[in-house]
């Protein structure tokens, strides 16, 4: 099974030829002047596969979005182990970037969480809070 290298929340993610372009990364607070409010949040994910991971093997990916008192949504996807490039050193771990766009509907102020589950196993949880007002500049 591939290993999660990192997961960050961002305003924008573009993946191009094995490079992740990430803008507005690693925030943990969203300011909302009124509720309900909607915002698209990107989860930039990077997995690494070892030589023991079989190229072409797929793994079930799920993001579970929760507020303090309930699950408010989930997204599903697949992590597919990429082929190893010719000449890749035996010890090299092959990286794989994934951008998941999360349509986040915020109906209450407070704490939210985005949990990453791979093949039924929770690998990461990212906390996010929604607060009233506007950020100080």
Secondary structure, DSSP 8 states (H G I E B T S, - for coil): --EEEEEEEESEEEEETTEEEEES-S--EEEESSSSEEEEEEEEEEEEE-TTS-TT-EEEEEEEEEESSSEEEEEEEEEE-----TT--TT--EEEEEEEEEEEEE-SSEEEEEEEEETTEEEEEEEEEEEES----
